[in-house]
Amino acid sequence: MSFRTKQFSVIGVVAAVLALWSLASTPAWAVPAYSAKTDQPCAACHVGGFGPQLTPFGRQFKLHGYTMDAGDNKFPMPVSAEVVASYTSTAKAQESLPADHYATNDNFTMDHASIFVAGGIGDHFGYFSQWTYDGVGRAFSWDMLDVRLTDEFNVSGNDVLAGLTLTNMPANQDVWNTLPTWGFPYSTSDLAPAPAAGTMFDGALDMQVLGLSAYAYLNSNIYAEAGFYWTPSNGFLRAMGSSTMMGPGAISDVAPYFRLAYQKDYGDQNFEIGAFGFFPSIDPNGDMGPVHIGKTDNYSDIGVDASYQFMGDGNNIYTVNARYTHEDQSLDASYFLGNATSASNSLDDFRIDASYYWHNQIGGTIQLFDTTGSSDAMLYADNRTLAPDSSGITFQIDGTPWGVGNSPFDNRLNLRVGIQYTMYSKFDGASSNYDGTGRNAGDNNTLRIFTWLAL
């Protein structure tokens, strides 16, 4: 069976299942620990009845430190779990995969299984933590962390919400679905091919740092945040199942971070426009004991973002999220070590996605992405063009039958089933023969069918 035939036959089966759900499913309460704490359905906080795309109410809940409580909570233990499994198929078999226990194409896998400890204590302290078993890498580690201390007060007639947040991923604390950690696609597989180049802000340091920042939210309109990230000790990271060897290296001293945003609610519509900046100096030998060269790679990631939500009466929901990031790279350390042919490089990354959800149960999303940058014969030595350029489009259709009421297991279960298809017009520098072995960008086009179960 050809890839195209196989693709459409599978899509047809899943589409039929989603159609049956649209007719037969009944409203349900939400799954994770927060829904048990607040006694609210998933759809109260999440577009599509499933995370992580937040509604205005969901953003307020997070900014207030996860402290909202229904008062008659039947589930005092702030624990929940999720499992994500998928089938992944590329247009042409890959030459290698990140784990040798998989075939080079057509793989079924458990992408990950996670335990969440998440809740709030009193009116001012809340936390979100995720601990994950990686089904592809077959390893256990910490995942997302967000611990908050918040308070509200009035200044000259203006309402101010202020807080401190501790996290282990740059921008993990953000409440808009425009920045990398919480941006689309919300579920991926390590078995899917991905372009090699990306900005430092876009996940390169996830789970390898700690960050502390302070924020203020004025009249639920103007948001300002400033803080810094640093690399914990090697012993701490190893205990957490991580290491700076998993990324570009260790942060030298601290990496400043800022975030500004303006949002406005107009009845059933919500707008946001913002800016952000992240400025890490990286020691590429930071995890190699006494080997230090006295030089660092300095990155300046500055960008803008915007979002729009139309919530309507809940029957037809539309969202748009966009982000542009410019990264300047001063690669003194990499140039000294012979890992870059130029000490000065840059990357530009643009992404925009739009979603539609019917009755917060069945929806579709389309995303355009484009990464461009300066060429470097050492940084991109695996590319025929020695350039980082990649672009394409991702489609997703998903269904969540119990996002808005009456799920099984006493309202503790939620489920999303979806199909993703990613098409590349350019991959690692070129549209055709990008690696010099005859492989084309379109050979990496990926069909992924996934289930996402939360309990």
C-alpha positions in Angstrom: 0.0 0.0 0.0 1.4 3.4 -0.9 2.0 6.1 1.6 -0.8 8.2 0.1 -3.3 5.4 0.1 -2.3 4.4 3.7 -2.6 8.0 4.8 -6.1 8.5 3.5 -7.4 5.2 4.7 -6.3 5.8 8.2 -7.7 9.4 8.1 -11.0 8.1 7.0 -11.3 5.7 9.9 -10.4 8.3 12.5 -12.7 10.9 10.9 -15.6 8.4 11.1 -14.8 7.9 14.8 -14.8 11.6 15.4 -18.1 12.0 13.6 -19.7 9.3 15.8 -18.4 11.1 18.9 -20.0 14.3 17.8 -23.3 12.6 17.8 -23.0 10.3 20.7 -20.8 11.9 23.3 -22.3 13.6 26.3 -20.9 16.5 28.4 -18.1 15.6 30.8 -16.1 17.1 33.6 -12.4 17.6 33.3 -9.6 15.3 34.3 -6.4 16.7 35.8 -5.9 17.7 39.4 -6.9 21.3 38.7 -10.4 20.3 37.5 -10.9 18.2 40.6 -9.7 21.1 42.7 -11.9 23.7 41.0 -14.9 21.4 40.1 -14.8 22.9 36.6 -14.8 21.1 33.3 -11.7 21.1 31.1 -13.5 23.4 28.7 -13.6 26.2 31.3 -9.8 26.5 31.2 -8.9 25.0 27.8 -10.0 25.6 24.2 -11.2 22.3 22.7 -12.0 20.8 26.1 -8.4 19.6 26.6 -5.0 21.3 27.3 -3.0 23.2 26.9 -4.6 26.1 24.9 -5.9 28.4 27.6 -9.2 30.4 27.7 -9.3 33.8 29.4 -10.5 32.0 32.6 -7.6 29.5 32.3 -5.1 32.3 32.0 -6.5 34.0 35.2 -6.3 30.7 37.0 -2.7 30.2 36.2 -1.7 33.8 36.9 -3.4 33.6 40.3 -1.1 30.7 41.2 -3.5 27.8 40.7 -5.2 28.7 44.0 -8.9 28.7 43.0 -10.8 26.1 45.0 -14.4 24.9 44.8 -14.5 24.4 48.5 -16.1 20.9 48.3 -13.2 19.2 46.6 -13.7 15.4 46.6 -10.1 14.8 45.5 -7.8 16.2 48.1 -4.7 14.6 46.6 -3.4 17.0 43.8 -2.3 14.1 41.5 -3.2 13.2 38.0 -1.7 11.3 35.1 -1.5 11.2 31.3 -0.3 8.8 28.6 0.3 9.9 25.0 0.7 7.1 22.3 1.0 7.5 18.6 1.6 6.0 15.1 4.2 7.8 13.0 4.9 7.4 9.3 7.1 9.4 7.0 6.8 9.7 3.2 10.2 8.0 3.0 11.9 5.9 5.6 14.4 7.8 7.8 18.0 6.8 7.7 18.2 6.8 11.5 16.1 7.3 14.6 16.9 8.6 18.1 16.5 5.0 19.5 17.7 1.8 17.9 14.7 -0.3 19.1 12.4 1.2 16.4 12.2 0.6 12.6 13.1 3.5 10.3 9.4 4.0 9.5 5.8 3.1 10.5 6.2 3.0 14.2 3.7 2.6 17.0 5.0 4.0 20.3 4.1 5.3 23.7 5.5 8.8 23.4 5.4 9.4 27.2 3.6 8.7 30.4 3.5 11.4 33.1 2.5 12.0 36.7 1.3 15.5 37.7 1.5 16.9 41.2 -0.4 20.2 40.9 -2.5 22.3 43.2 -2.6 25.3 45.5 -2.3 26.0 49.2 -4.3 28.8 50.6 -4.8 32.0 48.6 -1.2 32.8 47.6 0.8 29.6 46.8 0.3 27.2 44.0 2.3 24.7 41.9 2.4 22.6 38.8 4.9 19.8 38.3 5.2 17.0 35.7 7.3 13.9 36.0 7.7 11.9 32.8 8.8 8.6 31.5 10.0 9.0 27.9 8.7 6.0 25.9 11.2 6.6 23.0 14.3 7.2 25.1 13.2 4.8 27.8 14.2 7.2 30.6 12.5 9.0 33.5 13.0 12.7 34.3 11.4 15.8 35.6 9.4 17.6 33.0 7.5 20.9 33.5 7.8 22.9 36.7 5.9 26.1 37.7 5.8 27.2 41.4 4.0 30.5 42.2 3.6 32.9 45.0 1.0 35.6 44.3 -0.9 38.5 45.9 -3.4 41.1 44.8 -3.6 44.7 45.9 -5.0 48.1 44.8 -2.8 51.0 43.7 -4.5 54.4 43.1 -7.7 52.6 42.0 -5.9 50.1 39.8 -6.0 46.4 40.5 -2.6 44.8 40.5 -1.9 41.0 40.6 1.8 40.4 41.5 3.6 37.2 41.6 6.9 35.2 41.7 7.4 32.1 39.6 10.0 29.4 39.6 10.3 27.2 36.5 12.7 24.9 34.7 11.9 26.0 31.1 12.2 29.4 29.5 8.7 30.8 29.1 7.0 27.8 30.7 5.3 30.2 33.0 3.7 32.2 30.2 -0.1 32.1 29.9 -0.6 32.8 26.2 -0.2 30.0 23.6 2.2 31.9 21.5 5.6 31.2 23.1 7.4 27.9 22.5 6.6 25.8 25.6 2.8 26.0 25.1 2.7 26.7 21.4 1.2 24.5 18.7 1.7 21.6 18.0 0.7 20.7 21.6 1.7 17.0 21.1 4.6 15.6 19.2 6.7 12.5 18.9 10.5 12.1 19.1 10.2 9.7 16.2 9.1 12.4 13.8 11.9 14.1 11.8 12.5 17.7 12.8 14.7 20.5 11.4 18.1 20.8 13.1 18.1 24.5 13.6 16.1 26.4 16.2 16.5 29.4 18.4 17.9 29.1 21.9 14.5 30.3 23.2 12.7 27.4 21.5 13.3 24.6 23.9 17.1 24.2 23.7 17.5 24.6 27.5 14.3 22.9 28.6 14.7 20.9 31.9 18.4 22.0 32.1 17.8 25.3 33.9 16.0 27.0 36.7 14.4 30.4 36.3 13.0 32.9 38.8 11.0 35.9 37.7 8.6 38.5 39.1 5.4 39.6 37.3 2.7 42.2 37.6 -0.7 42.2 35.9 -2.4 45.6 35.9 -6.2 45.7 35.6 -6.1 42.4 33.7 -4.7 44.3 30.7 -1.0 45.0 31.0 1.4 42.2 31.9 5.1 42.8 32.7 7.6 40.1 33.8 11.4 40.2 34.4 13.7 37.5 35.7 16.7 35.3 35.0 17.6 31.6 34.4 20.7 29.7 35.6 22.1 26.2 35.3 21.9 24.1 38.5 24.7 21.8 39.5 25.5 18.7 37.5 24.5 16.6 40.6 21.1 18.2 40.8 20.4 17.8 37.1 21.5 14.1 37.1 19.2 13.5 40.1 16.4 15.0 38.0 17.2 12.8 35.0 18.7 15.6 33.0 22.1 17.0 32.0 23.6 20.0 30.2 25.0 17.4 27.8 21.5 17.1 26.5 21.6 20.7 25.2 24.1 23.4 24.1 25.9 23.6 27.4 25.6 25.5 30.7 24.5 29.1 31.2 27.4 31.3 32.3 26.2 33.2 35.4 22.5 34.0 34.6 20.4 34.6 31.5 18.1 37.6 31.7 14.5 37.3 30.5 11.7 39.8 30.0 8.0 39.6 28.9 5.6 42.4 28.1 2.0 41.9 26.9 -1.2 43.8 26.5 -4.5 42.0 26.4 -8.1 43.1 26.1 -11.4 41.4 26.4 -14.3 42.5 24.2 -17.2 40.3 25.4 -16.7 37.0 23.6 -13.4 38.1 22.0 -9.9 38.4 23.4 -6.8 40.0 21.9 -3.2 40.0 23.0 0.0 41.6 21.6 3.3 41.2 23.3 7.1 41.2 23.2 9.8 39.0 24.8 13.5 38.7 25.2 16.0 36.0 26.4 19.7 36.6 26.6 21.8 33.5 27.6 25.6 33.2 27.5 26.4 29.5 27.1 29.6 27.7 28.1 29.6 24.7 25.7 31.9 22.8 28.0 29.8 23.5 31.0 29.3 19.8 31.8 32.9 18.6 31.2 34.4 19.3 34.6 37.7 21.3 34.6 37.7 22.0 30.9 37.0 25.7 30.5 38.1 28.0 27.7 37.2 31.3 29.1 34.8 32.1 26.2 31.1 31.8 25.8 28.5 31.7 23.1 26.2 34.7 23.6 22.6 34.7 22.3 20.1 37.5 22.0 16.6 36.3 21.3 14.0 39.1 20.9 10.6 38.7 19.5 6.9 39.7 19.2 3.7 37.7 19.5 0.0 38.1 19.2 -3.1 36.1 19.8 -6.9 36.3 19.1 -9.7 34.2 20.5 -13.4 34.2 19.6 -15.3 32.2 22.2 -18.8 33.0 21.2 -21.4 30.9 22.9 -19.1 27.8 23.0 -20.5 26.3 19.8 -18.0 27.9 17.4 -14.6 28.8 18.8 -11.8 30.4 16.7 -8.2 31.2 17.8 -5.1 32.6 16.1 -1.6 32.6 17.6 1.6 34.1 16.0 5.2 34.5 17.0 8.3 36.0 15.4 11.8 35.6 17.0 15.1 37.1 15.9 18.2 35.6 17.3 21.7 37.1 17.2 24.5 34.7 17.9 28.0 35.7 19.0 29.7 32.3 18.9 33.1 33.1 20.4 33.4 29.7 22.2 32.2 27.6 19.3 34.4 29.5 16.8 37.4 29.0 19.1 36.6 25.2 19.4 36.2 24.9 15.6 32.5 24.2 15.8 31.5 27.3 13.8 33.2 29.0 10.8 31.9 32.4 11.8 31.7 34.0 15.2 28.6 35.9 14.2 25.4 34.3 13.0 21.7 34.8 13.2 18.3 33.0 13.0 14.8 34.2 12.3 11.8 32.1 13.2 8.1 32.8 12.3 5.1 30.7 13.2 1.3 31.3 12.9 -1.5 28.9 13.7 -5.3 29.1 13.5 -7.8 26.8 15.1 -11.5 26.1 14.9 -13.5 24.0 17.5 -17.1 22.9 17.2 -18.8 22.6 20.6 -15.4 22.4 22.2 -15.2 18.8 21.1 -14.0 18.5 17.5 -11.5 20.9 16.0 -8.9 21.6 13.4 -5.6 23.6 13.4 -3.3 24.7 10.7 0.2 26.1 11.3 2.7 27.8 9.0 6.3 27.8 10.1 9.5 29.3 8.6 13.0 29.4 9.9 15.8 31.2 8.1 19.4 32.2 9.0 23.0 32.8 8.0 25.0 29.9 6.6 27.8 28.3 8.5 29.9 25.4 7.2 30.4 23.9 10.6 27.1 24.6 12.4 25.2 23.1 9.5 27.8 20.7 8.1 25.2 18.0 7.5 23.3 20.2 5.1 24.4 20.4 1.4 23.7 24.2 1.4 25.3 24.7 4.9 22.2 26.8 5.8 19.5 26.4 8.5 16.4 27.2 6.4 13.3 25.1 7.0 9.6 25.8 6.3 6.4 24.0 6.0 2.8 23.5 7.2 1.2 21.3 9.8 -2.5 20.2 9.9 -4.3 18.7 12.8 -7.8 17.3 13.4 -8.7 16.2 16.9 -11.7 15.2 18.9 -12.3 15.3 22.7 -15.6 13.6 23.6 -15.6 14.4 27.3 -14.1 17.9 27.5 -17.4 19.5 28.6 -19.2 16.9 30.7 -19.9 13.5 32.2 -16.8 11.4 31.6 -16.4 7.9 32.9 -14.6 7.0 36.2 -16.5 9.6 38.2 -15.5 12.5 35.9 -11.8 11.8 36.2 -11.2 10.8 32.6 -10.5 12.8 29.5 -9.3 11.7 26.1 -8.2 13.4 22.9 -7.7 11.5 19.6 -6.1 13.3 16.7 -4.3 13.3 13.3 -1.4 15.4 12.4 0.2 15.8 9.0 3.3 17.9 8.5 4.5 18.9 5.0 8.0 20.4 4.4 8.7 22.8 1.5 12.2 23.2 2.8 14.2 21.1 5.3 17.7 21.9 6.7 18.6 24.3 4.0 17.0 23.1 0.7 13.9 21.7 -0.9 15.7 18.9 -2.7 18.8 16.8 -2.0 19.3 18.8 1.2 21.8 16.4 2.7 23.7 15.5 -0.4 22.4 11.9 -0.5 19.3 12.6 -2.5 16.9 13.1 0.3 14.3 15.8 -0.3 12.3 18.0 2.1 9.1 16.2 1.2 10.6 12.8 2.2 10.2 14.0 5.8 6.4 14.7 5.4 5.0 13.0 8.5 1.6 11.5 9.3 1.0 11.1 13.0 -2.1 9.6 14.7 -2.2 10.0 18.4 -4.2 9.3 21.5 -3.8 11.5 24.6 -5.4 10.1 27.7 -5.6 12.0 31.0 -6.9 10.8 34.3 
